[in-house]
Amino acid sequence: MASLLALFAFGAASFAAGIGGILFRPGEWYQRLNKPSWRPPDWLFGPVWTFLYATIALAGWLVWREAGFGDAVLPLSAYGTQLLLNAAWSPIFFGLRRIGWALAEMVLLWLSIVATIVLFYPIEATAAAVLAPYLCWVSFALLLNLSVWRRNSAIPS
């Protein structure tokens, strides 16, 4: 029962990171931005992030189940850091309309995901592997953010 509750808690924490994306929507400002032709359609982001948040939750839970909080303080701290950075991107990009700040924040997010994977691997290799699609998507999103920033750097908020 404790393991099931922990899985639920990791799921809640993971999906809570997505609340910023619900509260801070793209809107008219985003529609006016010059975006690259290789940008995915808007409808794709919701399903992709739903899948990724589920895998993020699973990865954290697998490490917790294997090592507990006491023996995985550093890996789970990196995990928590990447969740916080994940949650911050939408408010920065869509809320504050700061494309450059969002890009810098996403570099930190990318680094925190890499750190989480590296720290998870010795404890639970499956947990590290489950985060690979997340790293790939954030890598793609970082390039997209960079492209939008470069194309719109002269546009005031």
C-alpha positions as CSV (number, residue, x, y, z in Angstrom):
1,M,0.0,0.0,0.0
2,A,2.9,2.4,0.8
3,S,4.4,1.8,-2.6
4,L,1.1,2.6,-4.3
5,L,0.7,5.8,-2.3
6,A,4.3,6.7,-3.2
7,L,3.6,6.1,-6.9
8,F,0.5,8.4,-6.6
9,A,2.6,11.1,-4.9
10,F,5.3,10.9,-7.6
11,G,2.5,11.2,-10.2
12,A,0.9,14.1,-8.4
13,A,4.3,15.9,-8.2
14,S,5.1,15.2,-11.8
15,F,1.8,16.3,-13.2
16,A,1.8,19.4,-10.9
17,A,4.8,20.6,-12.9
18,G,2.5,20.8,-15.9
19,I,0.1,23.2,-14.2
20,G,2.0,26.2,-15.6
21,G,1.3,25.0,-19.1
22,I,-2.4,24.9,-18.3
23,L,-2.4,28.3,-16.6
24,F,-0.1,30.1,-19.1
25,R,-1.5,29.3,-22.6
26,P,0.2,30.3,-25.8
27,G,-2.5,32.9,-26.8
28,E,-2.4,35.6,-29.4
29,W,1.1,36.8,-28.6
30,Y,2.5,33.4,-29.3
31,Q,0.5,33.1,-32.5
32,R,2.1,36.3,-33.8
33,L,5.7,35.1,-33.3
34,N,7.8,34.0,-36.2
35,K,8.2,30.2,-35.6
36,P,10.2,27.7,-37.7
37,S,8.4,25.4,-40.2
38,W,9.5,22.3,-38.3
39,R,7.6,23.3,-35.1
40,P,5.1,20.5,-34.2
41,P,1.4,21.3,-34.3
42,D,-0.1,22.8,-31.1
43,W,-2.3,19.7,-30.5
44,L,0.7,17.5,-30.2
45,F,2.1,19.1,-27.0
46,G,-0.6,18.0,-24.7
47,P,-0.4,14.2,-25.5
48,V,3.4,14.3,-25.5
49,W,3.6,16.0,-22.1
50,T,1.0,13.7,-20.6
51,F,3.2,10.7,-21.6
52,L,6.3,12.4,-20.4
53,Y,4.9,13.4,-17.0
54,A,3.8,9.8,-16.5
55,T,7.3,8.5,-17.3
56,I,8.9,11.2,-15.0
57,A,6.7,10.0,-12.2
58,L,7.5,6.3,-12.9
59,A,11.3,7.1,-12.9
60,G,11.2,8.9,-9.6
61,W,9.0,6.1,-8.0
62,L,11.4,3.4,-9.3
63,V,14.4,5.1,-7.6
64,W,12.4,5.7,-4.4
65,R,11.3,2.0,-4.4
66,E,14.9,0.8,-4.8
67,A,16.7,3.2,-2.5
68,G,14.2,5.2,-0.5
69,F,14.6,8.9,0.3
70,G,17.4,8.4,2.7
71,D,19.7,6.6,0.3
72,A,18.8,8.7,-2.7
73,V,18.9,12.2,-1.4
74,L,21.1,13.6,-4.2
75,P,19.3,11.8,-7.1
76,L,15.9,12.7,-5.8
77,S,17.0,16.3,-5.2
78,A,18.1,16.5,-8.8
79,Y,14.7,15.0,-9.7
80,G,12.9,17.7,-7.7
81,T,15.0,20.4,-9.3
82,Q,14.1,19.3,-12.8
83,L,10.4,19.3,-11.8
84,L,10.7,22.8,-10.5
85,L,12.5,24.0,-13.6
86,N,10.0,22.2,-15.8
87,A,7.2,24.0,-14.0
88,A,8.8,27.4,-14.4
89,W,9.2,27.4,-18.2
90,S,5.6,28.1,-19.3
91,P,5.2,31.0,-16.8
92,I,8.5,32.5,-18.1
93,F,7.8,32.0,-21.8
94,F,4.0,32.5,-22.0
95,G,3.3,34.5,-18.8
96,L,6.2,36.9,-18.8
97,R,6.8,36.6,-22.6
98,R,10.5,36.4,-22.0
99,I,11.8,34.1,-24.8
100,G,15.5,34.6,-23.9
101,W,14.9,34.0,-20.2
102,A,12.9,30.9,-21.1
103,L,15.8,29.7,-23.2
104,A,18.3,30.1,-20.4
105,E,15.9,28.4,-18.0
106,M,15.5,25.5,-20.5
107,V,19.3,25.1,-20.6
108,L,19.2,24.6,-16.8
109,L,16.3,22.2,-17.2
110,W,18.2,20.2,-19.7
111,L,21.2,20.0,-17.5
112,S,19.1,19.0,-14.5
113,I,17.5,16.2,-16.5
114,V,21.0,14.9,-17.6
115,A,22.1,15.1,-13.9
116,T,19.0,13.2,-12.8
117,I,19.6,10.4,-15.4
118,V,23.3,10.1,-14.4
119,L,22.4,10.0,-10.7
120,F,19.5,7.5,-11.3
121,Y,21.5,5.1,-13.4
122,P,23.5,3.4,-10.6
123,I,20.4,3.0,-8.4
124,E,17.9,1.9,-11.0
125,A,19.0,1.7,-14.7
126,T,15.4,1.4,-15.9
127,A,14.5,4.7,-14.2
128,A,17.3,6.4,-16.0
129,A,16.2,4.9,-19.3
130,V,12.6,5.9,-18.8
131,L,13.8,9.5,-18.7
132,A,15.4,9.3,-22.2
133,P,12.3,10.4,-24.1
134,Y,12.0,13.4,-21.7
135,L,15.5,14.4,-22.4
136,C,15.0,14.0,-26.2
137,W,11.8,16.1,-26.1
138,V,13.4,18.8,-24.0
139,S,16.4,18.8,-26.4
140,F,14.0,19.4,-29.3
141,A,12.1,22.0,-27.3
142,L,15.4,23.8,-26.5
143,L,16.2,24.0,-30.2
144,L,12.7,25.3,-30.9
145,N,13.0,27.9,-28.1
146,L,16.3,29.0,-29.5
147,S,14.9,29.3,-33.0
148,V,11.9,31.3,-31.8
149,W,14.2,33.6,-29.8
150,R,16.6,34.2,-32.7
151,R,13.7,34.9,-35.1
152,N,11.9,37.3,-32.7
153,S,14.7,38.9,-30.6
154,A,13.8,42.4,-31.9
155,I,10.0,42.0,-31.1
156,P,9.0,43.7,-27.8
157,S,6.8,41.9,-25.4
